[in-house]
Amino acid sequence: MTHSHSFGFTPIAEHDRQGAVNQVFARVASRYDVMNDAMSMGLHRLWKRAVLRAVLKRGTFRHLDVAGGSGDVARLIRGAHPAAETTLLDINPAMLAEGRRNLLNAGITNAQFITGNAEKLPLPDNSVDLYTIAFGLRNVTDIPAALKEAARVLKPGGQYMCLEFTPEVNPALQPLYDAYSFHIIPRLGALLAKDKAAYQYLVESIRRFPNRFSLEQLMRDAGLHAVRHRTMSGGIVALHEGIKP
């Protein structure tokens, strides 16, 4: 049976969605960091530092950064925790290549790089101390499956963190946020990444993502405990956290 999903606001068959998402990121990989700075006006760097500040682990621990893209989060955490064992995983080879290049340029020469799907991680049970995913979960076709995989690979006491845009923001901010999202960001995509359609999808995908309370429940259903979240920048972004019991 073929299930219906959406690619942004466009209906798409379940088995076609991941390929469509992969094409988006393959097209923009080389300009991904430039676009992140431009469309967030640099705020994405502050949001990612919030992930770093929330890390509970110390000393030597294994960090898995899923949908790790250009490696921003992995570099931050490794910079603050040089004894950490870093694994960067992304389903898109072009994005993973960007991450590898950026980590090597930062002097991180012993990281592991894996091409893999968040819904079926090529890692053993109870093997990861810290799992992070930043602005990647909304690009996953089966979010509950990805959350269950996160819980599976985490060790007991392991920490899960998801940084993601939220579909609801402060009501006073909503009109301005919508205008910026739907009119400015795609134009920036056309100008800087030469790909308006890719950034139109990214804006639309935020509106299709579960709200933060629904995501909390999905995390609990996956087996994570001590689930909580906090919002930033007027609710534009939320950092979700959970612990594997």
C-alpha positions as CSV (number, residue, x, y, z in Angstrom):
1,M,0.0,0.0,0.0
2,T,1.3,3.5,-0.9
3,H,0.9,6.1,1.8
4,S,0.5,9.8,1.0
5,H,3.1,12.2,2.4
6,S,4.0,15.8,1.5
7,F,7.0,17.4,0.0
8,G,6.5,20.8,1.4
9,F,2.9,21.6,0.5
10,T,2.9,19.1,-2.4
11,P,1.4,15.6,-1.9
12,I,3.9,12.9,-2.7
13,A,4.0,9.1,-2.4
14,E,5.9,7.8,0.6
15,H,8.4,5.9,-1.5
16,D,9.2,9.1,-3.5
17,R,9.7,11.6,-0.7
18,Q,13.2,10.7,0.4
19,G,14.5,10.9,-3.1
20,A,13.0,14.3,-3.6
21,V,14.5,15.6,-0.4
22,N,17.9,14.1,-1.4
23,Q,17.8,16.0,-4.6
24,V,17.2,19.3,-2.8
25,F,20.2,18.9,-0.6
26,A,22.4,17.6,-3.4
27,R,21.7,20.8,-5.4
28,V,22.4,23.2,-2.5
29,A,25.2,21.4,-0.6
30,S,28.0,23.7,-1.8
31,R,26.1,26.8,-0.8
32,Y,24.4,25.4,2.3
33,D,26.4,27.3,4.9
34,V,26.2,30.6,3.0
35,M,22.4,30.2,2.8
36,N,22.1,29.4,6.5
37,D,23.9,32.6,7.4
38,A,21.9,34.7,5.0
39,M,18.4,33.4,5.7
40,S,18.8,33.2,9.5
41,M,20.9,36.4,9.6
42,G,23.5,34.4,11.5
43,L,21.1,33.3,14.2
44,H,21.6,29.6,13.3
45,R,25.0,29.8,14.9
46,L,23.5,30.9,18.3
47,W,20.8,28.2,18.1
48,K,23.5,25.6,17.5
49,R,25.5,26.9,20.5
50,A,22.4,26.2,22.6
51,V,22.8,22.5,21.7
52,L,26.4,22.7,22.9
53,R,25.5,24.3,26.2
54,A,22.9,21.6,26.8
55,V,25.4,18.7,26.5
56,L,25.5,16.7,29.7
57,K,28.3,14.4,28.8
58,R,31.9,15.0,29.9
59,G,35.3,13.4,29.1
60,T,35.3,10.6,26.5
61,F,31.9,9.9,24.9
62,R,30.5,8.9,21.5
63,H,28.7,11.6,19.7
64,L,26.5,10.8,16.7
65,D,25.3,13.8,14.7
66,V,22.5,12.6,12.4
67,A,21.7,14.6,9.2
68,G,24.9,16.3,10.2
69,G,25.2,18.2,6.9
70,S,28.1,20.6,6.9
71,G,29.2,19.5,10.4
72,D,28.4,22.7,12.4
73,V,27.2,20.9,15.5
74,A,29.9,18.2,15.4
75,R,32.6,20.9,15.2
76,L,31.1,22.8,18.1
77,I,30.8,19.8,20.3
78,R,34.2,18.4,19.4
79,G,35.8,21.8,20.0
80,A,34.4,21.9,23.6
81,H,34.9,18.2,24.2
82,P,38.1,17.2,22.4
83,A,38.0,13.7,23.8
84,A,34.6,13.0,22.3
85,E,34.4,10.4,19.5
86,T,32.6,12.0,16.6
87,T,30.4,10.3,14.0
88,L,28.8,12.4,11.3
89,L,25.9,10.7,9.5
90,D,23.9,12.0,6.6
91,I,21.8,10.3,3.9
92,N,23.1,12.7,1.3
93,P,26.7,12.0,0.0
94,A,27.1,15.6,-1.2
95,M,26.2,17.0,2.2
96,L,28.5,14.4,3.9
97,A,31.3,15.5,1.7
98,E,30.9,19.1,2.8
99,G,30.9,17.9,6.5
100,R,34.1,15.9,6.0
101,R,35.8,18.9,4.4
102,N,34.7,21.3,7.1
103,L,35.8,19.0,9.9
104,L,39.2,18.3,8.3
105,N,39.7,22.0,7.9
106,A,38.9,22.4,11.6
107,G,41.7,19.9,12.4
108,I,39.3,17.1,13.3
109,T,41.1,14.2,11.5
110,N,39.7,11.2,13.3
111,A,35.9,11.6,12.9
112,Q,33.9,8.8,11.3
113,F,31.6,9.6,8.4
114,I,28.7,7.4,7.5
115,T,26.2,7.7,4.6
116,G,23.0,6.5,6.3
117,N,19.3,6.9,6.9
118,A,18.0,8.2,10.3
119,E,15.1,5.7,10.0
120,K,17.5,2.7,9.9
121,L,20.8,3.6,11.5
122,P,23.8,1.3,10.6
123,L,24.9,1.2,14.3
124,P,24.5,-1.3,17.1
125,D,22.1,-1.0,20.0
126,N,23.3,1.0,23.0
127,S,26.4,2.4,21.3
128,V,26.0,6.2,21.4
129,D,26.2,8.6,24.4
130,L,24.9,11.7,22.6
131,Y,22.6,11.9,19.6
132,T,22.1,15.3,17.9
133,I,20.0,16.2,14.9
134,A,19.9,19.9,13.9
135,F,17.3,21.0,11.3
136,G,17.2,17.5,9.9
137,L,14.2,15.7,11.5
138,R,11.6,17.5,9.4
139,N,13.3,16.1,6.3
140,V,12.8,12.5,7.5
141,T,9.9,10.7,5.9
142,D,9.0,8.5,9.0
143,I,9.7,10.7,12.1
144,P,8.5,8.0,14.6
145,A,10.8,5.5,13.1
146,A,13.8,7.9,13.3
147,L,13.0,8.6,17.0
148,K,12.8,4.9,17.8
149,E,16.2,4.4,16.0
150,A,17.6,7.2,18.1
151,A,16.4,5.5,21.3
152,R,17.7,2.1,20.1
153,V,21.3,3.3,19.5
154,L,21.6,5.4,22.6
155,K,23.1,3.9,25.7
156,P,21.1,3.9,28.9
157,G,21.5,7.4,30.2
158,G,22.3,8.6,26.7
159,Q,21.1,12.1,25.7
160,Y,18.9,12.9,22.6
161,M,18.8,16.5,21.3
162,C,16.8,17.8,18.3
163,L,17.1,21.4,17.2
164,E,14.3,22.2,14.7
165,F,12.2,25.0,13.4
166,T,8.6,25.0,14.8
167,P,5.4,25.6,12.8
168,E,4.1,28.0,15.4
169,V,5.7,31.2,16.5
170,N,4.8,34.1,18.8
171,P,1.4,35.4,17.4
172,A,2.8,38.9,17.3
173,L,5.7,37.7,15.2
174,Q,3.6,35.4,12.9
175,P,2.7,37.9,10.1
176,L,6.3,39.2,9.7
177,Y,7.7,35.6,10.0
178,D,5.3,34.3,7.3
179,A,6.2,37.2,5.0
180,Y,9.9,36.7,5.4
181,S,9.6,32.9,5.0
182,F,7.5,32.8,1.9
183,H,8.7,35.9,0.1
184,I,12.3,36.6,1.1
185,I,13.9,33.2,1.8
186,P,13.0,31.7,-1.6
187,R,14.4,34.8,-3.3
188,L,17.6,34.5,-1.3
189,G,17.7,30.8,-2.4
190,A,17.5,32.0,-6.0
191,L,20.2,34.6,-5.6
192,L,22.7,32.8,-3.4
193,A,22.1,29.1,-4.1
194,K,20.7,29.5,-7.6
195,D,17.8,27.3,-6.4
196,K,14.5,29.0,-5.4
197,A,12.5,25.8,-5.4
198,A,14.8,24.1,-2.8
199,Y,14.2,26.9,-0.3
200,Q,10.5,27.1,-1.1
201,Y,10.4,23.4,0.0
202,L,12.4,24.1,3.2
203,V,10.0,26.9,4.2
204,E,7.0,24.8,3.5
205,S,8.4,21.8,5.3
206,I,8.5,23.8,8.5
207,R,4.7,24.2,8.3
208,R,4.3,20.5,7.9
209,F,6.4,19.6,10.9
210,P,4.7,18.5,14.1
211,N,4.3,21.2,16.7
212,R,6.6,21.1,19.7
213,F,4.1,19.4,22.0
214,S,3.3,16.7,19.4
215,L,7.0,16.1,18.9
216,E,7.5,15.7,22.7
217,Q,4.8,13.0,22.7
218,L,6.4,11.2,19.7
219,M,9.7,11.2,21.7
220,R,8.0,9.6,24.7
221,D,6.3,7.1,22.4
222,A,9.8,6.2,21.1
223,G,11.0,5.4,24.6
224,L,12.7,8.6,25.6
225,H,12.2,10.0,29.1
226,A,12.7,13.3,30.8
227,V,11.5,14.9,27.6
228,R,11.4,18.7,27.5
229,H,11.9,21.6,25.1
230,R,12.6,25.2,25.1
231,T,12.0,27.8,22.4
232,M,14.2,30.5,21.0
233,S,13.8,33.6,18.9
234,G,10.1,34.0,19.6
235,G,9.3,30.4,19.0
236,I,10.9,30.1,15.6
237,V,13.2,27.3,16.8
238,A,12.9,24.7,19.6
239,L,15.5,22.6,21.2
240,H,14.0,19.2,22.2
241,E,15.8,17.0,24.7
242,G,15.3,13.5,26.1
243,I,17.2,10.8,27.9
244,K,17.2,7.0,27.3
245,P,16.3,5.3,30.6
